[in-house]
C-alpha cells in the first residue's frame, strides 16, 4: 500500500515540476510539492483519527448509559475518562497537523513567488 501511495505521489509531483525549465528549479518545485502532499496526508490522517476517537467515545457513552448510569461502575467511568483523553489528544494532533499543513502551504507560496521572480 505504501509503495502505491509513493508511486501516486511521485506521479502527481512530477507534473508541476516538469513546467520548470531549470533542473534546480524543477527539483525545488518537486520537493515543495512533495512536502505539500505529505502535509495534506498527515492532516487527513489526523482528522480521521480524531473522528474515530470521537466515534468510540460516543459509542462508549451510549453503551454506559444503557448498562449503568455514570458513577455506578467505576471501571466504566475510568474507561469513559480514558476515551475522553484520547479524543482530546487526537484533537490536538489534528490541530497541529492542520497548522503544519498551513505552514507548508505558506512556504510553498514563498517558493512559487521566488521561482516566478523574473530578475533572479
N, C-alpha and C positions, 0 to 999 in steps of 0.2 A: 504494500500500500504506500509506504513511504517513497519507494522508487517511482511509483506512478505520479505521486504529487510533485516530486522533484523534476521529473520529465515535463510535467504540465507547467510547472513554474518556469523552467528553462525556456520552454516554447513561448510562453507569454512574455517573458523578459526580453527575448530576442527582438521582438517587433519594434519597440521604441528605440532600442539601442542601435538597430540597423539604420535608422534615419540619420545617425551621426556620421559625418564624413571622416572625422579624425578618429583613429583607433583608440586613442586615450580617452577621448570624449565618449566613445561608444562603450568602453569599459566602465567609465564613471556612471554613465546612464544605466547600464545593465545592473551595476551594483546598487544604485539608488532604487531601481525598480524592484530588485530582489528584496531590499530592505522594506519597501512598502508592502509587498505581497506577504512577507513574513509577519510584519506588524499587524496587518489585517487578519491573517490567520490566527495569530495569538489572541487578538481581541475577540474574534468569533469563538474561539475555543473557550476563553474565559467567560464569555457571556453564556455559552451553552452550559458550562459547569455551574454557573450561578443559577441558571434556570433549573437545572437538575437538582441542585441543593434546595431551592425553594419548593420544588415539587415534592421532594422527600419530606421536607418539614411539614408541608400541608397535609400529606398523607399520614404522617405520624400524629399530627393534631387530630385529624378526623378519627383515626384509629383509637387514640386515647380517649376522646370524647365518647366514643361508642362503648368502650370497655369500662373505663372508670374516670370519674372527674379528676381534674388536677388536684394534687395534694393527698390523694388516697394511696397511690402507688409510687413510692419514692424512685424505684428503678425507671418507671415510665417518665417521671418528671425529669430525671437525670438525662435520659435519652433525648427528651424533647429539648432540654437546655443545650445538649451537645449539638443537636441538629441546628439550633438557632445560631450557635457559634460558627458552625460550618457555613451557614448561609451568609453570616457577616464576613467571614474570611473570603468566601467566593465573591461577594460583592466588592470587597476591597481589591482583590486580584483583578476583577473585571474593570474596575475604575482605573487601576494602574495600567492595565493593558490599553484601555481607551486613551489614556494620557500619552503612553508611548507611541501609539499609532498617530495621534495628533502631532506629537513632536517630530516623528519621522516624516509625516506629510509636510510639515513646515520646512524641514531640512531639504526635502526633495524640491520644494518650490524654490528654495535658495539655489540649489544646484541647477535647476532648469533656468533660472534667471541668469546665472553665471554662464551656462552653456549658450544661451541666446544673446549674450552681450557681444556686439559686433567688434568692439575695439580690444578684445582680449588677445 
